[in-house]
Amino acid sequence: MKCIIVDDEPLAREAIQMLIEKTDNLELLQTFNGAESAGGFLKNNPNTVDLVFLDIQMPGTNGIEFSSTIPKETLVIFTTAFSEFAADSYEVDAVDYLIKPVKLERFQKAVEKAKSYSQLFETKNGTSNIETATDDYLFVKAERRMFKLHFSDILFIEGLKDYVVICLDNQKVITLMNIKTIHDLLPKSFFVRVSKSYIINVNKIDSVDNNTVYIGKSEIPIGNIYRDFFFNEFITKKLLNK
């Protein structure tokens, strides 16, 4: 994957560059100290950049604002020194976020996620959608196949770009649909939206803190506008009263 770094701090750019050099199948094209110069590069080099490592807090145009101008085919991983901005990063189409200082293992986990999603997008079928939904399962058309997905097997659903990624234990199914549409088809008794980008199956939760839901090895941020409903309706009333 070809990537760029956008960060106003020279030491932060250097740190990410070192991590890129230690990660297979990543090619660093260029680094930028702000959104304006990076935006010019993306405009002058269309369909060249696969992945952007993007700082959130920058002078002028910040990372959240800049991300909305990045082409849909280019994936974004946010980098930030402030964990409280993690949830904000999922209010836009970001693959992942990294808290500085970034550890190699966490960096490579984010990159692997970006690679897997990039591969899913490359094999996407433009007519993919949900064909049938019942009380117990739905049929999803993806990759020229029909997938029968039982609600009880779904761990969580992630919205990214114009697609949703339905995550099961050993499989990810991508389909052309916005996250609100699929949310309307899911049983509300155990599926809840925790951010603009994520719907989770509360029965699959391993642990939770004030900002994050943990399901297996996945860390799912809780958006600010969804937090009160999630904790009041699903944690306090339902899970803790079982």
Summary of the structure (lengths in Angstrom):
residues: 242
radius of gyration: 18.3
end to end distance: 46.1
largest distance: 56.8
contacts: 746
relative contact order: 0.10
helix: 34%
strand: 31%
